[in-house]
């Protein structure tokens, strides 16, 4: 799983949605935006997902992996679990 793509996507979202046009923001302004705006939006989204108000967004690969996991029989799942590295 390539997390770099997620980071790049989030960085682009941060720049376009939260920071706006000027590209030379002061550090205190960026900290304020992260602490007051981004955190609030993140907490709201997490709450909505946790309570079923908003669906969680999964990539195609994640949806495929989730489907494979749910399609496993309980016996197959138990055989895949290792205890204490064995």
C-alpha positions in Angstrom: 0.0 0.0 0.0 1.5 3.3 -1.1 0.9 5.9 1.6 2.8 8.6 -0.4 -0.2 9.0 -2.7 -2.5 9.5 0.3 -0.1 12.1 1.7 0.2 13.9 -1.6 -3.6 13.9 -2.0 -4.1 15.3 1.6 -1.4 17.9 1.0 -3.2 19.1 -2.2 -6.5 19.2 -0.3 -4.9 21.2 2.5 -3.5 23.7 0.1 -6.6 24.2 -1.9 -9.3 24.0 0.7 -7.8 25.3 3.9 -4.8 27.5 2.8 -6.3 29.2 -0.2 -4.4 31.2 -2.8 -1.5 32.9 -1.1 1.5 30.6 -1.0 3.6 32.3 1.6 1.7 31.7 4.8 3.2 32.5 8.2 3.9 29.5 10.4 1.5 30.8 13.1 -1.3 31.0 10.6 -0.7 27.5 9.4 -0.7 26.2 13.0 -3.9 28.0 13.6 -5.5 26.5 10.5 -4.4 23.0 11.4 -5.5 23.3 15.1 -8.8 25.1 14.5 -10.1 24.1 11.1 -8.5 20.9 10.0 -8.8 19.1 13.4 -12.4 20.1 13.7 -13.3 18.8 10.2 -11.3 15.6 10.9 -13.2 15.0 14.2 -16.5 15.7 12.6 -15.8 13.3 9.7 -14.7 10.6 12.2 -17.9 11.1 14.3 -20.1 10.9 11.2 -18.4 7.7 10.0 -18.4 6.1 13.4 -22.2 6.7 13.8 -23.1 5.7 10.3 -24.1 9.2 9.1 -21.4 9.3 6.5 -20.0 6.2 4.7 -16.2 5.6 4.9 -14.4 6.0 1.6 -12.4 3.0 0.5 -10.2 2.7 -2.6 -10.9 -0.1 -5.0 -8.0 -2.1 -3.6 -9.3 -1.7 -0.1 -12.8 -2.7 -1.1 -11.4 -5.8 -2.8 -9.4 -6.7 0.3 -12.4 -6.1 2.6 -14.6 -8.4 0.4 -11.9 -11.1 0.5 -11.7 -10.9 4.3 -15.5 -11.2 4.7 -15.7 -14.1 2.2 -13.3 -16.2 4.3 -14.8 -19.0 6.3 -14.3 -18.8 10.1 -12.1 -21.9 9.9 -9.8 -20.4 7.2 -9.6 -17.2 9.2 -8.5 -19.0 12.3 -5.9 -20.9 10.4 -4.4 -17.6 9.1 -3.9 -16.2 12.6 -0.6 -16.7 14.3 0.0 -16.5 18.0 3.3 -15.4 19.4 4.9 -15.4 16.0 4.2 -19.1 15.4 
